[in-house]
């Protein structure tokens, strides 16, 4: 049982670290899928500004999990997307990692 817990903890850690290494892909390559982990700076329809100043676009098919969630300042998100034809980063899927700013309420592992 202890070994299973350790393996689960390691797998969870690797799952969280993989998107962090993919952040370098933000500037590279068009038409490739990218993953970004960042905090929300601002949100308005079809646009999301990250705390670090980067802005990305959403489209009608962008999936936001949990369903019905509206990105708010300080939320930690994992964002899957691609470069659009105009060079803008377009979000295809957004998952909430944590609510609140800097160590706020956990969302239960989503």
C-alpha positions, 0 to 999 in steps of 0.5 A, a space after each residue: 500500500 505504501 509503495 502504491 501511494 509513493 508511485 501515485 505521488 510520483 506520477 502526480 508530481 510528473 503530471 504537474 511538472 510536464 506542463 511547466 517544461 512545455 511553457 518554453 513552447 509558447 514562442 516556438 512553432 506554429 500549428 503545434 499543440 502547446 501547454 501553458 500553466 499560469 495564473 489569470 491576470 484578467 479575463 474578458 470574452 474570448 481573451 485571457 491575460 495572464 499575470 506575466 502579461 501574455 494574452 491569449 485568445 479563446 474561440 467558440 469551441 474552447 473547453 473550460 473545466 470545470 464546466 461553467 467556470 469563469 476564469 478570475 484573477 489569481 486562478 491557476 490554470 493549465 491551458 492547451 492551445 496552438 498558434 493561430 494564423 496571425 501568431 496569437 496563442 489560441 486556447 483550445 482547453 482550459 483546466 482550473 488547477 487552483 482557485 484563489 491567488 497564491 495558495 488559495 482553496 484547492 479544487 479537489 484535484 481537477 
